[in-house]
């Protein structure tokens, strides 16, 4: 019941730049998924990506289905095509970062470095990367990235609230307090 209440929000959140055909195809795939026809929804999303390989609105739900079903080889294949189609879109590439980390594929480092070197520099993308790194047990890499960004941008509180929460959830109270104090020191 809760899932079915969330789907209408997803429909309204669809990118307004989608064509009518794309919107209808996504809506049909979402309907299959919400009806419990996961295999059929998977096929529908894959067909959408065959026609529109850069469409995030089809990639994200297919990624979720493949992950839930443990279909990692298929997911890697779809992800590679999605990345190729989004050659100029760093934000969409970040959507695939976790897959490359899970599959121990070095492309995750390429995507991270591309985001770091993007012009203009986008802290929102970096925050998303740090979050994905932390979710996938890459804490050392995340900490190094945070330190580099703090140094590069002179924003010494970059990601301090999020990192404080991360440590608090891990019951690492000392580090959580240090991050919160860092934030409060610069943001009274």
Residue pairs with C-beta under 8 A, 6 or more apart in sequence:
3 34
4 34
7 30
7 34
10 30
11 27
11 30
14 23
14 26
14 57
15 56
15 57
18 26
18 55
18 57
22 48
22 52
22 55
22 57
25 44
25 47
25 48
25 51
25 58
26 48
26 55
26 57
26 58
28 44
29 41
29 44
29 45
29 48
29 58
29 61
30 41
30 61
32 38
32 40
32 41
32 44
33 41
33 61
33 65
38 65
38 69
41 61
41 65
42 62
42 65
42 66
42 69
45 58
45 59
45 61
45 62
45 65
46 62
46 78
48 55
48 58
49 55
49 58
49 59
49 62
49 78
49 81
49 82
52 58
53 81
53 82
53 84
53 85
54 82
54 85
54 86
54 89
54 92
56 92
56 95
59 78
59 79
59 82
59 92
59 95
59 96
60 95
62 75
62 78
63 75
63 78
63 79
63 95
63 96
63 99
65 71
66 72
66 74
66 75
66 78
67 75
72 102
72 103
75 99
76 99
76 103
76 105
79 96
79 99
79 100
82 92
82 95
82 96
83 93
83 96
83 107
83 111
86 92
86 93
90 111
90 114
90 115
90 118
90 122
90 125
91 122
91 125
93 111
93 114
93 115
94 111
94 115
94 125
94 128
94 129
94 132
96 111
97 108
97 111
97 112
97 129
97 132
98 132
98 135
98 136
99 105
100 106
100 107
100 108
100 111
101 108
101 132
101 133
101 136
101 138
102 136
112 129
112 145
115 122
115 125
115 126
115 129
116 126
116 145
116 148
118 125
121 153
123 149
123 153
123 155
123 158
126 145
126 149
127 159
127 162
129 145
130 142
130 145
130 146
130 159
130 162
131 162
133 139
133 141
133 142
133 145
134 142
134 166
146 158
146 159
146 163
149 155
149 158
149 159
150 156
150 157
150 158
156 182
156 186
157 182
157 183
157 186
157 187
160 179
160 180
160 182
160 183
161 179
161 180
161 183
163 175
163 179
164 176
164 177
164 178
164 179
164 180
164 183
165 176
166 176
167 173
167 175
167 176
167 179
168 176
